[in-house]
């Protein structure tokens, strides 16, 4: 059986205040064409359908149109909720849509029942595990010691009672230890959301969502497919693709990666203001229509640089400077290991810089309680 593995559509997303809806509509049509060309029999969407838990009407309409187009092709479609989605909203109407071959993951309720498909090789089971936190699993298994995300996913998987003699696919949305992140993903408190890939042992293929770069995790068949579009300039050199998975007889899986070409790409240009202007003649269209990050090397800030450059590059998203001043500032900031600190650490440092004194014990306790409510788990 041939599956197309998608994830992290982030419909309705804005990048540097630019709406991506038009680009998302374009890329979804391209994906439909790939599905047709590849004669896929099933489509997996491994979470983060929307960019917000309460998506805009335009984002919902776009996804609705996409599902309708898929259903007209008599495909099996498996959709789970990610950390950006509302699990309840993704689950809405799921039992009705099951009859049309569109399977929406229910809110996690302690058990995950497989959807059984049949092809010439026999039975194939698809397990849909939406994004879960330790607190989501603890309530159903109070007798289990569930502290970490690995504990939570392991308990959830162990209670699937999977028959490993059959072919089994897991669709889930978690951060598997060792995966390479990009700037467009949410970073959890202290990196506490890591899940050990060992918990997925026994599955023939694990279709992951959450990480925005296409990559494997410990095994060729535990995979992130990545986003269909670039959502940050850390991904400027990435090649986005659709992952096509052929599940043949037990132990026989083949993968293909079909490149995606966006309506507008992301690009960077570096040079002085005059050099950047001149490069527009060198590159021409459609390059100048891309979403641009421009890095100016002028020693003095250029007045109204954004407005002036948008006359030439209409989709300039950001302008940064690389000169003696910024390199000196970067050297000072770089003395601190920013990425290793948790949001609590960042806030504590910010508070002390602004107020000339550290957080009090009462303030620290209050802030920790607020952060636990926001992230739904202990720091």
N, C-alpha and C positions, 0 to 999 in steps of 0.2 A: 504494500500500500504506500502511496506517495503522499507525504505531508509537506506543506509549506509552513515553516516556523517563523512567526512574526512576534514582535513584542514592542512595548514602549512607544506606542504611537503618539502619546501625549497630545491628543487632539485638543485644540484650543490654546496651545502654548504660545506665549509671547517670549521672544528672545530680544533682550535690550529694547523692549517696548515695541518691537515689530511683531505684528500678528503673523503666525505661520499657517493660518487656515488655508489660504490659497495654495501654498506649497504642499500642504498635507493632502488637499484634494487631488492635486496633480500626481503626487507620488502614490496615492491609493489606486488611482487609475492605472498607473504603471504596474503596480503589484497585481492588479486584476489581469492585465495582459500577460504577465509572467505566469500566473496561475493557469491561464488558458493555454499558453505555449507549452508549459510543462505537463499539462493534462493531470494536474493534481487532483487527488480524491478527498483530501481533508486539509483544513487550515487551522493552525494553532495560533492564538494570540495570548502570549504569556504575561499579561498584566500591564498596568499603566495605559489603559485605553485612553483615558483622559489625563489632562495635566492637573486637574483640580478635582477634589471630592464632590464639589458642586459645579459641574461643567456648564459652560454657556449653552444657550439654545442652539447656536450655530455648530458647536462641537458635537452635540447630541444628534443633530440632523445629519451631520457628515458621517458619523458612525452608523446611523440608521440606514443611510443610503448604501454604505459599504456592505452592511449585512444583507440588505435586500439583493444587491448584485451577486453576492456569494450564494445566497439561497436559490437564486434562479439557475445556478449551475449545478444544483443537486449535490453540493459538497457537504461533508460533515465539518462543522466549525466548532472549535472549543475555545471558550473565552474565560479567563480568570481575572480576578481583580488584583491590582498591584497596590503598592503603598500610596500612590497618588489617587487611587480610586476610592469611592465609597463602595464597600462590599455589598451593602444593601441595594444600592442603585444598580450595580452590575447584575445582581441576582434577580432583580424585578422582572417578572414575566418569564422566568427561566423554564418553569414547568410547561408553559404553553408552547414555548419555542422549541422544546425538546422534540416535539412531533414533526417539526420541519427540518430537523438535523442541526439546529443551532443550539449548542449546549453552553449555558451561562453558569459559571460556578456559583453554588449557593454560599451563603455566609458559613464560615467554618463552624460546624456543630459537633465536633469530636469524632466524626466518622467521615470517611471519604469513600464513596461507593464508585467502582469503576464503570465506565461506559464501554460496553463490549461491542467490538466490530468484528466482522468476518470477511476474510479474503481467501484466495486459493491456498494460502498456507495455514489457514485455520483461524483460531480466535486471537484477537489482539485487544488488550485492555488499556484504556486511557484513564489515568487518575488525575483529577483536577484539584490541586491544592493551592488556594489563593494565598496571598501574602498573610503571614501570621507572625505574631509576636509571642514571647513566652506567656504573657498574661492571657492571650486567647486560648492557649492549650491548657494552662493550669486549671482553669475553671472546670474542665471536663475530666481531668486526671489529677485530682488533688493528692492522690497517694504517690504520684511520681515526683521525683526531684527535678524540677524544671527551672533552671536558673538562666541558662544561656539560650541563644537562638538555635544553636546546634541541638541542645536538649529538646527544645520545643519541636523542631522538625523531625528529630529522631522518633519521638513519641508519636507524632502524627503519622509518620510512615510505618512504624511498627504496628500500629493499630489498623492499617489497611488490610492486614492479613493476605498479602499478595502471594499468588501462586507463581513461584519463579520458574516453573516448568513451561509457562506460557510467555508470550511476548507482552511486555508491559512498558508503557510510556507514562512518564510523570510530567505534568505541566505545572510549574511552580514559579514563584517570584520572590527570590531571596538573593542575598549577597554571599556567594560561595567564596571561601577563603582563597586568596591568591589571585582573584580576578583583578584586572586592570581597570581602574575607574577613570572617568573623565570629569571635567568641571561641571557638567550639566546634571549630575546626579546629586541626590540628597546624601549628605554625610551624617551618619547617626552619631549619637553621643559617644565619644571615645572609640568609635569603630566597634561598638558592641554587637553589631548585627551579623557578624561573621558566622557562616554555617560551614561545617566541615563536609567536604565532598563525600566522605566515607558513608554518610547517612543514606546516600542514594544507591548503595550497592544492591544489586538485584534487578534494577531497572535496565531495560535494553537501551532506552534513550530518555534523557532528561532535557526537556525543553524549558530553558530558563529565561526569565525576564528580570529586569532591574538594572543591569549594567549596560551601558550604551555602546560599547565596542563589541563587535563580533569576536568570539574567542572560545576556546575549550577550557575546561576546568578539570585537571588531573586525568581526564579521559576524553578521547575524541568525541564521545557520545554523551557527555555532560556539557551542554553548550549554551552560550548566550548567542543570540542572532544579532543583537544590537538594534539600535534605532534605525528606522528607514531614512531619517534625515539627520543632519548635523545640528545639534542644539547648543554648541559652544565652540569657541575658537580653539579649544584644546583638541578638537576633532577635525581640524582643518585639513590634515593630511590623511584622514581615514577614507577608506572606500566602503561606502554603505552597500549592503547586499541583502538579498533574500536567501535564506537557508532552505534548501530542498532536501528532504530526508526520505530515502527509500527504505522502508522496513520490509525486508524479505523474510525468509524463514529465520527461526531463532538463531541469533548470532551473526546474521548477515545484514549489515546496514551500510548503505552508501550515501554520501553527502555531496551536494553541489552548492556552490555559492554564486548566485546570479547577481551581477552588479546592478545597482540602481543609479539612475541619472536624474538629479533633481531639476526642478524648474529654474532655481537659482542656487548656486553653490555658495560655500563660504570661502573667502580668500583673504590674504594678508598682503599688504604692500609696505615696504619700508624705505625711507629716504627723506631728504629735505622736502619742504613744502613744494618747492619748484620742481624737484625731481619727480615727486608723486604726481603732480599735474601733468608733466610731460609723459609719464608712463601710460596715460590714458590713450595716447596716440599709438603707442607701441602695442598695447594689448587689444584695444578696440572692443567691440561688442562680440559676444554677450558677456565677456569678462567684466566689463564695467557695470553690468547689471547685478553682479553678485552681491551677497551680503559681505561687507568689507570691514576689516579691522586695519586701520592705517596707523603705522608707527612712524612718527616724525622725529627726525634727528636734529632739527634746528635747536640751537642752544637757547634761544628765546622762544617763548610761547607765541604762536601765530594768532593774532586777533581774529575771532570769528572763523576759525579754521573749519569747523564742522559745516557751517552754512556755505562757505566757499567751496569746499570739496564735494558737497552734495549736489552742486550744479553739474559736476562731472561724474561722480560716483553716487547715484541717487540713493543707494541703499547702504551708505556708510552707517555702521552700527556703533563703532567706538573709535576714538582717536587717543592714542597713547604717545608718550614721548620717551625716547631713548637718547639721553644726553648726559653730560657730566652731573647735572643736578639729580636726575632720576637714578643714575647708577650709584651715586653717593647715598641717596635715601634707601635704595634697595639693599645696599651693603649693611646699613644700620638695621633694617627690618630683618634681613637674612640671618642676623646673628641669633635670632630666636627661631626655634623649630615650630613654625606656625601650624603646619598640618597635623602635628602630633598632639596638639592640645584639643581638648573637648570644647564645645560651646560654653560650658560653665567656666573653663579656664580663660577663654577669650573675654567673657563678660566680666569676670573678676578683675582681669588686667585693665580693661576699659574703665571700669568703675574707679579703680585706684588711680589711674592716670587723670581722670576727670575731677576726682574729689580729694586727692592727696592723702587718702587713707584707705585701708582695705575694707572689705565687707565685714560687718559685725557677724557674730554667731547667729543672731536672729535673722539677719538678711540672708546669710548663707543657707540656713535651713529653709527659708521661704522660697529662695530661688531654686533650690534642689527639688522641692515639692512641685513647683510650677513646671520645671523641666520634665519631671517624671510623668506628670499629667499629659504634657504635650507629646512626649515620645512614647508613652505607654509602657515604659520599662525602666529598670534601674540603670543608673549611670554605670 
